[in-house]
Amino acid sequence: MSATTHTCISIDCDTPGCDTSAGEDGGIHFPSAAIARASGALDGWHTAPDGVHTCPDCLLAEQCQAHGHRWSDWYPSWSPTGRQQRLCHDCGTREAQPEPDTTPER
């Protein structure tokens, strides 16, 4: 029996606090950095000129930070809390607030 050591490349997001890898189980392993970058680009990853990798979710969050969220309309929450919520179309952030009182005044 023989043992062979294999060297491979995987991509991890460099955004602080993000633990996303390109793929499941710690990421997909590629035979070269060039192939890893090309595959990541096809999946929406960004590689900056200085080699910093950013996953698609963090790119959307950065876009929202820089330019603001693109909110959906308010809609009733499914929970019986009397709250309504809205969702950012880009990054998925949710906001909630009390539903307006629509009881007619007497």
Secondary structure, 3 states (H helix, E strand, C coil): CCCCCCCCECCECCCCCCCCECCCCCCCCECCHHHHHHHHHHCCCEECCCCCEECHHHHHHHHHHHHCCCECCCEECCCCCCEEEEEECCCCCEEEEECCCCCCCC
